[in-house]
Amino acid sequence: MNARKLIIIGAHISILLLWASAFPAIRAGLQSYSPEHLALLRLLIGSAALAVFALVTRMRLPDVRDLPAIFILGFLGFTVYHTALNIGEQTVSAGPASLIVSLTPIFSAALAALFLGERFGGVRWLGSAISFAGVAIISIGTGDRFEIQTGILFVLLASVSESVYFVFQTKYFNKYGFLEFTTFTIWAGTIFMMIYLPGLGGEILKASTESTLSVVYLGLFPTVIPYIALAFLASKGGASEATSSLYLTPALAFVIAWIWLGETPAFLSIAGGVIALIGVLVIHKKEKVKIIDRELERNKVSK
């Protein structure tokens, strides 16, 4: 196995482990922090770590003409995503929330078809319908229907906004590189979150040690490393390759939440999760077939 494959595998593993752990960590942080302050503190910590890195590496600043795109993508990929996910996880447990976010590849494919002209065939629509049926079952299995329905809408909003970020960020990789552009968008998302700065200091003083350490962990690890790893994969193999790690995240998130928070998954939540993942796998299998077909065509041409 060559070095490139090892790096790609390592990137997928980092996405899987860190994003799976993020969902229970958010639940732990919400025990002391409001959704808005948790998102702000998490992004402030991540932005500060990246600022140190930028200074050490003498990272260049973005062109002025690219600032609107950077701020829009930063707003959607970080401000909206983290705030909506935190609000959703007030009523949706960590495992089910991770299952809903695992629909991001489906939303990404649909957006790419709509805006980038990529084909979104019948098999993909079938997989999408199966996945949404699974989400509906998750909402029934988690208890209070009204609250869970509201929470699921926020988690779905987080997934859609993240999908927009993933689809349109690749346009700028050739110019800036995946590391620089990810850094710029995290900073942009943090700037938008500064409207929630009042009251943050008071929450930090009153928060439990576990909640604060959870937010620090979120800021230093799941906020920075998986996004950079995903951007790296997208720059090498496209959005489908990059987001494929999300398919396995929910299973690990359920286990971590069970051990860390004692969140025992309900039977309907597990059943809904399995159905949602089947839908995603239907789409993923279709993508693999298309990739194999393209490789066969290339081999024919080369011969």
C-alpha positions, -999 to 999 in steps of 0.1 A, spaced: 0 0 0 15 33 -11 17 65 9 -11 82 -9 -36 54 0 -24 55 36 -31 92 38 -65 88 23 -74 60 47 -61 81 76 -83 111 64 -114 89 64 -106 74 98 -101 109 113 -135 121 99 -152 90 111 -138 90 147 -139 128 153 -173 135 138 -189 105 155 -176 118 188 -188 153 181 -225 144 185 -223 132 221 -198 159 229 -224 185 218 -250 169 241 -225 171 270 -218 208 262 -255 216 260 -259 206 297 -243 240 306 -243 261 274 -270 275 252 -268 262 216 -256 296 203 -229 301 230 -217 265 225 -213 271 187 -196 304 193 -171 291 219 -164 260 197 -157 282 167 -136 307 186 -114 279 199 -110 264 164 -104 298 148 -77 306 174 -59 273 168 -60 280 130 -48 315 135 -16 302 153 -11 278 124 -16 305 99 10 327 115 35 299 118 31 289 81 27 325 69 -6 317 53 -16 342 26 -48 362 28 -77 356 4 -83 379 -26 -109 406 -19 -131 394 -48 -134 360 -32 -146 374 2 -183 373 -6 -181 336 -15 -159 329 16 -184 346 39 -214 329 23 -199 295 25 -185 301 60 -220 312 71 -237 281 58 -210 256 66 -202 268 101 -226 294 115 -258 278 103 -246 242 106 -233 244 141 -261 265 155 -289 245 139 -273 212 150 -269 224 185 -306 235 187 -316 202 172 -296 181 197 -315 197 225 -343 173 217 -327 148 193 -302 123 209 -267 121 196 -272 88 176 -303 98 157 -288 133 150 -257 117 134 -280 95 113 -298 125 100 -266 144 92 -254 112 74 -280 123 47 -255 150 37 -241 130 7 -277 128 -7 -283 165 -3 -248 172 -18 -256 150 -49 -290 167 -54 -274 202 -51 -247 192 -76 -274 180 -100 -293 212 -96 -265 237 -98 -236 219 -114 -255 198 -140 -246 164 -125 -271 137 -133 -294 126 -104 -310 94 -117 -339 72 -105 -317 51 -83 -306 81 -63 -342 93 -59 -351 58 -46 -323 59 -21 -333 94 -10 -369 83 -4 -357 53 16 -334 75 37 -361 100 44 -385 72 55 -358 61 79 -356 96 94 -394 97 98 -391 64 118 -363 79 139 -386 108 148 -413 84 161 -389 63 180 -374 91 201 -404 100 222 -421 134 223 -433 139 187 -437 177 187 -403 184 201 -385 158 181 -401 169 149 -389 204 156 -354 192 165 -352 170 134 -361 200 112 -331 219 127 -308 189 122 -320 186 86 -313 223 81 -278 217 94 -273 188 70 -286 209 40 -264 239 49 -234 217 52 -241 201 19 -241 235 2 -207 242 17 -193 208 6 -205 212 -30 -194 248 -37 -161 249 -18 -143 227 -43 -144 256 -68 -117 274 -48 -94 245 -40 -72 250 -71 -67 286 -62 -61 284 -25 -57 248 -16 -80 228 7 -62 239 39 -62 276 33 -98 278 21 -111 257 50 -94 281 74 -109 312 57 -144 298 59 -141 288 95 -129 323 103 -158 337 83 -184 315 101 -169 326 135 -173 363 126 -210 358 120 -213 340 154 -199 371 173 -235 384 176 -238 359 204 -208 371 223 -228 389 251 -234 365 279 -207 340 269 -184 349 297 -211 343 323 -219 309 309 -183 299 309 -180 308 347 -212 289 355 -206 258 333 -195 225 346 -160 213 339 -173 184 318 -193 207 296 -164 232 291 -139 204 283 -164 190 258 -166 224 240 -128 227 241 -125 192 226 -151 202 199 -131 233 191 -97 218 188 -106 185 171 -140 179 154 -142 216 143 -108 216 125 -94 182 116 -124 166 99 -131 196 78 -95 198 66 -95 161 60 -127 162 40 -115 192 20 -83 172 12 -103 142 0 -126 164 -20 -96 180 -37 -83 145 -46 -114 125 -55 -144 148 -55 -174 152 -32 -186 116 -33 -152 103 -22 -150 130 5 -184 124 21 -183 86 20 -170 85 56 -203 100 68 -220 67 59 -203 49 89 -204 78 114 -238 71 129 -230 35 140 -199 48 160 -219 78 173 -245 55 188 -218 35 206 -200 66 219 -232 82 231 -242 49 248 -209 47 266 -204 84 273 -239 97 280 -258 65 287 -282 72 257 -296 38 250 -311 38 215 -348 29 212 -356 0 189 -375 23 164 -345 46 163 -322 17 154 -347 5 128 -350 39 113 -313 43 113 -308 10 94 -334 21 68 -318 55 64 -284 39 59 -298 14 34 -310 44 14 -276 60 15 -259 27 5 -282 24 -25 -269 57 -37 -233 49 -28 -235 16 -47 -247 34 -78 -217 58 -75 -193 28 -72 -208 12 -104 -204 45 -123 -167 48 -111 -160 12 -122 -176 19 -156 -155 50 -161 -123 30 -153 -132 3 -178 -138 29 -205 -104 44 -197 -87 11 -200 -103 4 -233 -92 38 -246 -56 32 -234 -55 -1 -251 
